[in-house]
Amino acid sequence: MNELALCKNHHWAFDHGWFGVDDDYRIVIPQERFMEEPAVESREMVAFRGEVIGLPGEREFRPSLEGLRWHRKRWKIV
């Protein structure tokens, strides 16, 4: 299973390579991929770099590392 529970905005951003998730389930933000002005009282995207995503307790339900690697490779997220 390779599913991430994301809101529609983060789902879109993930699908367009704005961020990825590494093998330790930490958020990876590509360097200089985009510039942004965060919304009022919001954090900019790069502020999430290195944060661990929420994971289910059972390993079998965690996102597939193979799928996450494929995503990072496709979008050249290192």
N, C-alpha and C positions, 0 to 999 in steps of 0.2 A: 504494500500500500504506500502511496506517495502523495499524501494530502496535507496541505497546510490550511489551517483555519484562518482566513484573512478577510478583512472587510473588502468591499468592492474597490476602494482606492488602492489599498496595498496589493490586492490581487492584480490589478492592472499594472502597478509599478513592478511587481515581481515578473509578470508575463512580458514586460518590456525591458527587462534587464537592469532596472534601477537598483536592485539589490539582490543578493543571493544569501544562501545559508551554507556555512562550511561544515566540515565533518564533525565538529564539536557542537553543532547546532547553534552557532553564533552568527549574527547578522554581518554580512560583508557588503560594504558600500564601495563600488568602484571609484578609484581616485579620479577626480576631474571628469566624471561621466556627464555631469550636468551641474548647473548652478541654479539655486533656488532662493526665493524669498519665502520664508515660512509664514504661514497665516498668523495673525495676531494671537498671542498666547499659545503658540504651538512650538514644537521643537523642529529644527530642520532635520532633514533625512540623515545627514552624516552624524548627528547626535546619537543615533541608534547603533552605530558601528560597534561591534564587539559584544553587544547584548545577547544573552542566551534566549532563544525562543522558548515559549511554554511547551512542554512535552507531556504526553500521557505517561502514566506510571509504567504501563506494560510496554516493553521494548517492541513487541510485534506490531504495535499501532503507531510507532514513530515513523516520521517521513523516511523514505528510502534514501540512504546515502548515495547509492548509485544514481538515483534520479536527481538529487541535489548536485552531484558532480556533473551530470550531463547539462544541467541548467547553467552552472558556472562556466563550463567549457563553451557552450553555445553563445553566451553573452560576453565571453572573455572577462569574467569576473575572477580576479585573483586576490 
